Amino acid sequence: MFTSVRTDEDDDGYRRTAERLSELVKEIPGFLGEDSARTPGGLAISVAYFRDLAGIDAWRRDARHRAAKEYGREHWYERYSIHIARVERSHDHARS
């Protein structure tokens, strides 16, 4: 789970990088899916789901992901938090 608040700097490739990372993470063994949302006030939450900790660790070690995180710390994020959690149960509802 990645929660963040962006800086006021120009986009400077942020959207392109986010889209590219969204494609790259799909190559990680054990990746199950992702959800994301952004509030009008600027808080963003992205959740990537993995089968196990090995998948999370592979994503953490991915060189392209690491480079994007480093650039993001310097340019795009005022602050962010990363939380690793286990989903014990999940329910869905979709209106027809």
Buried (B, 14 or more C-beta within 10 A) or exposed (E): EBBBBBBEEEEEEBEEBBEBBEEBBEEBEBBEEBEEEEEEEEEBBBBBBBEEEEBBBBBBEBEEBEEBBEBBEEBBBEEBEEEEEEEEEEEEEEEE
